Structure formats: C-alpha cells, structure tokens
C-alpha cells in the first residue's frame, strides 16, 4: 500500500516537472560561471536571461563595454533605478536589445535578444562577453 502511494507521488512530481519544462522556460544550471557567481541561464521567447553576481550599475557598465567590444552600434539607451535598456545593431544590421534589471543589491539580471525572433548562440556570446568584462572588473 505504501509503495502505491509513493509511486503516485513520484508520478505526480514527474508530471509537474514535465509540465513546467513544456512551458518554454527550462532552466539550465551552470554552477559557478566566469564571474564566480552566475546563477543560471534561461532561454525563453527568443531571449537569453542570465543573472550576474554583481551590482546593477556595475553590470550596466559592463554591458555597454561588452557591446562596444563586440562592435554592436548602440543607438538608444534608457536607464533609471528600476531598469536599463540598450538598443543597437550588429555590423550586419541585426538588431540587439539588452535589458538590465536589478534582482538584489548584489545580483543583476541581463536579458539579451538578437534579431526579431531571437538568436540564442549570438545572445549567449553577448552574455559571455558581459561575464568576461565583469570578471576583469573584480
């Protein structure tokens, strides 16, 4: 009898996990990343989101530096205490949008979308460059 109840609970838990994964928001845990505290990366709806273990202003400055390093021509920036956004284009004209959001005092979320529908590898390269710039800053 106990095995049947345990089996049912395991099946229910598995069903809930699968339902969450099928919603389009799988979490890929990366452990300790280049900044020594990257929480993880999420890819959903064409955006790559990564939480960096650094304060909001530090991550914003690293983001702008990374975009310059990668030859992304930034055409518009908006920043306040709640969020920051940089819009630009790569050399081939592909659009790039980066949104920076404070999570805690020492953790900041960065969302990158390359192109209209998202280009995961290109977005991950930008996230990687942000992490490199942050690592150099520490």
JOQUI-V21166 format. One record per helix or strand. SS is the DSSP state (hx for helix, st for strand). FROM is the first residue (numbers start at 1). TO is the last residue. If there is no record, write none. Layout:
SS & FROM & TO
SS & FROM & TO
//
This chain:
hx & 2 & 21
st & 27 & 28
st & 41 & 44
st & 47 & 52
hx & 56 & 69
st & 73 & 79
st & 83 & 89
st & 95 & 104
st & 107 & 114
hx & 120 & 137
//
